[in-house]
Amino acid sequence: MLMKINDYYELAKNTLSEKRYIHSKNVASAAVRLAKKYGADPTKAEVAGILHDITKEYNLENQLQIIRSGGIILDDICKNSPQLLHAITGMVYCRDELGIADADILNAVRYHTTARANMSLLEKILFIADFISDERDYPDVDIMRAESEKSLEDGMLYGLGFVIPDLVHRKRAVHPDALAAFNELIFSLT
């Protein structure tokens, strides 16, 4: 990593609103705790956590420009789901602007919203940390926290089982990566 961890915090503080910065700090803290519990690299988890939403507050045109400059081709669901773009633009920003070359960190940032099949340990940790960060207060957050203490897979399954029906209920597209992650988890239980 080209910057020190404190530099990433300073960047996030200067880039994000106070509310989003607090969330990112909390995600970084949860990611470090989960990394220690499940045997991942805590430093990588912290970097991914503090940077996971680094472009979330960028306007749509800025996000589309980052995607174009990063050579990313969006699938139809991402083209029509602006709320998914920050994960992609965050990955490109980390790679191209910050010089982060660690594929695990980049993929953790990239898939923290949708998940995917064959997730790495760090990817699972960031996905869950985003769900259970200290300021989260959605219904069943305590259940999500308890499930993630049992295992990452239990946490993932509960999280995806929360998100997928919510998207369906709100008549929003469900990304195939989320379905693939859910199906993989279900099949691993049988």
N, C-alpha and C positions, 0 to 999 in steps of 0.2 A: 504494500500500500504506500502510495506516494505522500500522503499526508498523515499527520499524527491524529489520533482519535479526537483530541480536543479541537483540532481544526475542523473536523466534520461536524462537531456540535456547534461550533461558531458559525459555520456555513449554514446549517439548518436554522439557527437562531436568527440569522440575518436574512434568510430566504423565506421562511414560513411565518404565518401569523402566530401569535402567542399560543392560541389554542392548539394549532397543528404542531407547533414545536413541543409543547407539553406532551401531546400524544406520542410524538416521535421519540422523545426521551423515555417515556413509559414503555414503549415497544422495545426500545434498546435494552432497558432494564429487564423486562420480561424475557427477552431473547437470551440475554446473558444467563439468567437464572435457569432457563430451560436447557441451554447449552451445557451448563455445568451438570445438570441433572442427567442428561441423556448422552453426554460424552462428545459433544461437538466443540469446536474451537470458539471460546467465549469472545475473543477479539473480533473474529469474523461476524459472529452473531450481533455484536454491538454495532459494528460498522453497518451491516445490513439494516439493523433496526433504526438507527438514527437517520439513515438515508432513504428508507423505503418510500416515503411520501415526498421526497425532495422537490418533485415537479407537480405535485397534486394541485397546487393553487395557481399554476400557470393557466393562462387562457387557452381556449381551444386552438386558436391559430398558432400560438407558440408551441403547443404540443404537437400539432401536425407538422410544423417546421422541423422540430427535433426528430420526428419519425422519418420525414423525407431525408434529412441530412444524415441520419443514421443508417439509411439503406433498408429500412424496415418496410415490408409489405403487409398491410393490415388485412386480416380476414374480414368477412362480411359482418360478423358479430361485433368485432372491435370498431369497425367503421361506424356502426350504428349504436354503439354503447360508449359514449364519451367517458363514463365513470371508470372504464377499464384502461384508458389511455395512460394514466399517470404511472402505472406499473411498467409499461413499455418505455415511456419517455424517461422514467427514473433510471431504468437499466441503461439506456443509451447515454444519458447524462453522466452517470457514474463511469461508464466505459470511456466515453469520448472527451468529456470535460475534466473529469477527475483523474483519469488515467488508471482506474481500477481494472486490472486484468484478470482477477480471480473469478473464474467462471461460476463458482459456487455462490459467491456474493451476488454476482450479476443475475444469476438465475433465481436466487431467493427474492431479490427485488422484483424481477420480471413476473414471477408467479405468485406473489403474495396476495393477489386479489382473486385469481381463478383457481389456483392449485393446478395440478396436472398429474398424470400417471408417472410413476417412477421418480418421485421427488426424492431429492437428497435429504439427509438429516437436517442440514441447515435450512433448506426450503421449507420443510415441515415446521421447524421451529419458528421461522419468521411468520408463516401463515397463522400459526396458533398465537404467537405473541401479539399480533395485530388484533386478534379477537379478545384477548384477555388482559390487555394493558390496564393499568390501575384506574384510569378515568372512565373505562367502559361501564355502562350501567343498563344495557339492554336487557329485556326479559331473558331469564335463564343464563345470564353471564356466570353465575356461581356454579351452575351445572357444567358449563363449558370449562371453567377453571378446574373443577374436580375431575372431569374426564381427561383433561390434559395432564393431570398429575398421575393418572393410572398408566397412560401411555400416549405417545404422540399419535398413534393410530386411532385410539379412542377419541382424542381431541379433534383430530382431522375429521373423523366420521361424524362426530356431533356437529362440528362447525359446518361441514358441507350439508349435513342433514337439516341445518337451520337455514342456510343461504339458498339452497336450490328451491325448496318450497316457497320461500319468501319471494324469490324472483318470479316463480310461476304465478303466485297469488297476485303479484303486482303487474302481471302480463308483460314481463321483461324477458329478454333472451337469456338463456342459460348457455354459457360458453361450453363447447365440447370438452375443453380441458377439465372443467369442474366435474362434468359427468364421468370422464375417464378416471379422474382421481377417486371419485365416489365408488365407481364400479370396481376399481382395483382393490379398494379397501374392503368392499363387500365380499369379493371373491377370495381375498386372503383369509377371511374368517371361516370359510367353509372347508 
